[in-house]
Amino acid sequence: MERIIWHWTAGGHKANATDKKHYHIIIEGDGRIVRGNLPISANEKITGNSSTYAAHTRGLNTGSIGVSLAAMRGAKERPLDVGPSPITNAQIDVLVDQTASLCRQYGIPVTRETVLSHAEVEKTLGVKQSGKWDITWLPGMGSVGDAHEIGDRLRAQVTAAMYPRSTRPAPKPTPRPESPKPANPIADMIAAFLKMFRGNA
């Protein structure tokens, strides 16, 4: 597998039969993971009709893992209306963790070309799509954002999930310069006296 493409289903918070047909992994509103009807391996090399693979991205299904959030039913891009089933924070958390896991499993690097949203596909990979805007909105946003900026934000979270602090190599401590020894006039006088005494002996 070469890439992971993020989607939203444009449905409710529960995965339905259509979702399972088109995506490998669906994340429901509460963060529950639902597997699609077809395994990821069905998209390794597409030779049959659309019933033999998960058709989630026009012209780019071969080598692509489709991960979707069950959300955004009835949503409108402009003016923004997220509808009755907006993306939830629980979904984003699971999306990040699942993507990190898939990247490790399939050796997929986290780049704009290999881990991206459906909204980024046309601009980034030059494969024509039909006005897809998933994912250009996240919980807490008051308006639709730039697809690449949101993708970069999610990719940064995926990278952090893949390399948590506990597994990162600890930075080497910078050696501290030695502090000069504090002056001790009595010790200096004794040392001078002993030196003089030895010299006279």
N, C-alpha and C positions, 0 to 999 in steps of 0.2 A: 504494500500500500504506500502511496506517495504523499497523500495529503489528507487533512481533516477539514471538512466544511461545516460551519455552524449554520443552523437555520432556526426559525420558529415555525410552528405548524399552521399558524393562523386559525387555530381552533381553541377549544377550551383547555382547562388544566389537566384533563385526563386524556391519555392516548387512546385513539380510536382505531378502527380497522384500516382506514386510509393512511393514518400515520405509520402504522406498523408495516404497511406495504412499501412505503417510500423511504423510510429511514432505518439505519442500523440500530441506533440508540435514540430513545425518546426519554426526556426528563420531565416528569409531571410537576405540577405546581408546588407540591410539597417536597420535591427533591427525589421522589421515588424514580428509580430507573426501570424502564420497560424496554425489552429487546424487540427489535423488528422481526418480521417474518423470515427474512433472509440473513444469512451470516455475512460478516464483513468480507469473507473470502469470495462471495458471489460477485463482488465488484473488482476482483483482481484483474481479470481479463474478460471483458464483455464480448460475447460472440452471439448470444441468443437474443430473443425479444425482451421487452421490458419486464416480463413476468419472471425472468430468471435472475434479475439483479435489482438492487434498490435504486430506483430512478429518482434522484433528489436534486440534481444540478444539470441543467441542459448542456449537452455537449461535453460534460466533464465528469461523468460517472465512473469511468475506468480509473481504478487506482484511488478513488476518493471514498473516505468514510463519512457517512452522513450522520451527524449528531444534531438533534433538534429539541427545542424547548416547546413543550405543549402549552401554547399561550398565544395571545394577541388575536383572539376571535373578534371580528368586526372592527379591528383597529384601522385608523386612517392616518396617513402620513402628514398631510397638510390640509387644514389645521390639525395638529396632533390630537388624536383621540385614541387612547390605548385600549379602549373597549372594556368589557367586563372580566377579561382574563389576562391581565398584563403579566409580563415577566416578573418573577419573584426573586428575592435575594437568595432563597434556598436553591432555586434553579441555577443561578449563576455560580454559586459555590460548587455545586455538583458538576456543572459544565467544566469548570476549571480543573477539578480533580480528575474527571473522566478523560479530558483531553490530555492531561499530563500522563495518565496511565497508558493511554493509547500511543502517545509519542514514544514512551519508553518501550512498550511492547513491540512496536513496528519500526523503531529506529527512525522516526520522523522528526526532523529538526524543527524548532519553533521559529519560523520566519513568516513574512507576509505572503510568500508564495506557497507555503506548505500547510499553514494553519490559519484559516481565514473564514470570514463570514460570507454568506451568499451575496451580501451587498458589495463585497470587495472583489468578487470574482471577475466581473467584466473589466473593471479598471486595472486590476493587477495582472490577470492572466489573459486578458483580451478575448475571452469567450463570451459572446453575446448572450445576455439574459433579458428577461422581460420585466424590467422595472422592479426588480427585487430590492427591498429595503431592510431585509433582515440580515444582520442585527444592527440597527442604527439608533436604538433606544434602550436604555437600561433603567432599572428602578432608581427613582430620585431625580431623574432628568426632567426638566420642564419643557423641552422641545427635542426634536430629532437632531442627532449629532452627525459628525462626519464619520463615515464608515471606517476609514483607516485609523482615525484617532481612537475610536471605540475598540477596533480590532487590536491596536497596539496596547491599549489598556488591558484587554483580556489576555493577550499574549504575555505581557509582563507578569500577570498573575499565574499563568501556566508555568512560566519559567521558574518563578519563585516556588511553586508547588513541586516542581521536579527537583529543585536543588535547595531544600530547606537549610536553614542556618546550621543545623546540627551536622550536616554532611559536607558542608563547605570546608575547605582547608583553612585552619586557623592562620591568621596573618602572623608572620614572624615578628617578634617584639623588636623594637628599635633599641639597640644598646644605648644605655644612658652614659653620658660622659662621667668619668670619675670626678667626684668633688674633691677639691684640694683639702688636705687635712687641716683641721683648725689649728691655729697657732697655740703653742703651749710654752710660754716663756720659762717656766721652772724646768721642764724637761730639756729645753734647749740649753739652759745654764748648766745642768748636770752633765749633758753630753759634751759640752765644751770643756768643763772641768776635767772629765775623765780623759778626754783627748789630750789635754795639756799635761795631765798627770802621767799618762803613758809616754808622752813625748820626753818628759824629764827623767823617766825611770831608766 
